[in-house]
Amino acid sequence: MKEEIRELLLAVERHEMTVDDAMLKLREEPFVDIGFANVDLHRKIRQGQAEVIYGAGKTAEQIEGIIRVMAEHGQNRVLVTRLDAEKAAQIKSDEPFVYYEQARIGLTGGMPEPDGIGTIVVATGGTSDIPVAEEAAVVAESYGNKVIRLYDVGVAGLHRLLKHTDELMQASVVIAIAGMEGALASVIGGLVDCPVIAVPTSVGYGAAFGGVTALLSMLNSCASGVSVVNIDNGFGAGYLASMINHKSPAVRP
């Protein structure tokens, strides 16, 4: 049972909401057609998190329109990914809008307090991987996770990573982000007892093939417990890490 529906039922049990109000909430139109977009209003009920706006290719006015519709239906914290600084400066919303330039993320409603079961570590092979890492880190933080950043700890100087063994060993999830040959994910996967989410980046010279080399290397990792998301997909890694870090035993009827 999704947490949103459970909260509705608990609100009825506590007499904070009537049965009719709860039924109305569940019967609300699952999406709103605003011409240029169909805004998914039931995603939080289905998946635990509201729809995220992919900013690339959308105008500032279109992003504003989607944010407004979501706010009108009770979603005050809205995440906008792949948003450039020029477009971010044009966006107006009723809730404070904060732009994280390195992550290319806009956020309304502010950061929540961490409520995950542990800590997410975000590690990069090099400084050039930081933009993707910041996307992952800010997404994870926006979903209520404590995040530790370990940047520029790649295999070209392995002692830099080993200095942070304690943080790695205590993590509930590690996001390993690297371009070039993508070896960082395998090294971390061989050190920790938690899930490792590998993110290949498009950083590297010609034979890196825009991240394909790192992607294939990570997919062929000999370390158990390593999963891989798409090239430069910091958002997907941060989202998945948050799901793992919030996983609780299933509620049985």
N, C-alpha and C positions, 0 to 999 in steps of 0.2 A: 504494500500500500504506500503510495507516495506521501511524503511528509506534509505536503500542502493539504491534501484531503484529510489526513489525520488531524492536522491543526484545526480544520473546520469542524470536525466531529468533536474534538476536545472543547472547542469554544461553545458548541451546543450543550455539551455535558456540563460546562461551568456556568451555563445560563448567560453567557456573554453574547450569544447570537441565537436567534430563533431558528427553528427547523425550516421555516419558509425562507428566511434569509440565506441559510446554507444551501437550500435547493436552488434558489435564484442564482447564487454564485456558481454553482455547478452547471446550471443551464445556460449561463451567459454564452453569447455567440463565441465560437472557438477562435474566430479571427475577424479582423475588420479590413474590408477592402477600401483603401484610400486612393485608388487609381493607379499609382505607381508602385504600390506594395500591398501585400496581404499580410497584415501584422498578426502574428500568432500569439493569441492571448492565453492559450491553455498550456503552453509549453512548460511553465513552472509547475502546474499540476501534474503533467505527464512525466517530467524529467527532473523536477526539483529546482531548476534554474530557468529564469525568463529568457526570452529570445534575445540574442546578441546581434547588434547591427554591424554588418560588414561595411566599413566606410568607403573603401576603394570603389570608384565608379559611381558613387552617389554624390549628389550636390549637397551643399550645406542645408538648403531648404528642405530637401527630401529627408535628410537625417533629422532635422528639427521636427518635421511632421510625424515621423515614426516615434520619436521621443515623446511628443505631445500626446499621441494616442495611447502609448503605454502608460504614461503618467495618469491620464484620465481613467484608466482601468486599474489604478492602484499600484503600478510598478514604478516607484520613484528612483530606484537605483538601476541605471541603464548603462550598459557597456557598449562602446563603439570602437571597433578594432580597425587597423590599417587606415588610420586617419592622419592626413598630413597637417602640418602646423597652420598653413594658410587657411584651409577649410575649417580647422578647429576654431580659429579666431573669429569666424563668422557665425558660429552656432550660438543661439540664444535659447535658454530653457528656464522654466520656473525654478527648478532645483539648481543649486550651484554646479557648474560644469568645469571639471578639472581636466587639463590636458597633460598627459605624460609623454613628452616629446620623444624620448629615446625609445619608448615602447610603442609609440604611434597609437596610443589609446586615449580615448576620451571617456570620462565617467561622470555621471550625474548621481547625486545622492550620497556621495562620500564613501570612504572605506569602512567596512564593518569591523567590529572587534573579532579577533580570531576565535573560532569555536571548533576548529578541527581537533582530531584526536592526538595529533603530533605535529611535527615540523616537516616542511617541504624544503629540501635543499636544491638550489638551482646552480649547476656548475657549468662553466664553459671551458673549451679548450684554449681559446685565445680572446683577446680584447675585441677582435673583429666580430665575434659571435654575440657580443653584448646586446645589440638591438633585439635579436630573437629571444635572448635570455630575459630581457626586461619585459617583453611581451608576455612570456610565460609567468614571470614573477608577479607582475601587476595583475594579470588575470587571476592567479591563485590568491593573491591578497584580497582582491575584490570579492572573492567568494568565501572570505572568512578563514584564511589560513595564515599561520606564521611561516614566513619564508626567510631562509638564510641564503645569501648569495656568495658563491665562491667563483670568482672570475679570474681568467687567465691561469688555469691550473692544468694545462694540457700535458700530453705525454712527452713533448720535447724537453720538459723539465719536470720529471715525475715527482721530485722531492717537493715541489710546490703543492701537489695534491696530497701527498702523504702527511704534510703538516696539518691537514684538516681531517685526519682520520676520526677524531672524536665526533665532529659534527656529522660526518657521513654515517658513522655507526649508529648514531642516535636518531637518524631521520626515519620518518615513516614512508617517505617517497623521495627518490632522487630524480631530478630531471638533468640528463647529461646532454649538453649541447656542443656540437663540434662540426667543423667543416674538414677540409683537407681529406685525410683518410678515415676520419671518424673513430679513432681508436679509443677515445676517452670513455665511451659507453661500456666497452668490454672491460676496461681496467676497473671502472667503478663497479660494474656488475660482479666482478670477481672479489670485491672487498666487502660488500654490504649484504645484509639479510632482508632487505626490503625491495619492493618493486623499483625498477629503474626504467624511466621513460626516456628513450633516446630521440634526440632531435637533430637530424642532419641539416647543416646549413649550406648555403650556396657559396661559402667562402673557400677560395682555393685557386690554384693556377689551372692551366688548360685541361689537364687530364682529370681534374676534379669534376669536370662536366656539369658545372652549376649545382653541385650537391649530390649528383647521382652516385659518385664514387663513395661518399660518406654514407649515403642511404644503403647501398648494397653491402658495405662493410658492416654497418650496424645490423642489418637483416641477417647477416651471416655470423653474428657474434657467437662465440663458444661459451659465453657466460650465461648461466640460467637466470631467468627472471628479468630479461631485458626485452621490452617491447619498443616498437618504433612508430613514430608518426611521420607525417609528410615533411618534405624539405621546407625549412624555415617556418614550420607550423608551431610557433611558440604558443599561440592561443590553444590549440588542441592539446598540447602537453600540459599547460596550466590547468585546463578544464578537467582533464583526466586525473591529474594529480589531486585535485580538489575532491573529486568523487571518491578516490581511494582514501584520502585523509578524513573523509566524513562517513565512511562506511560503517554502519552499525548492524547488529544482528537483525534479521528480518522479523517483522512483527507478525505473529501468528494470530489468527482469529480464535 
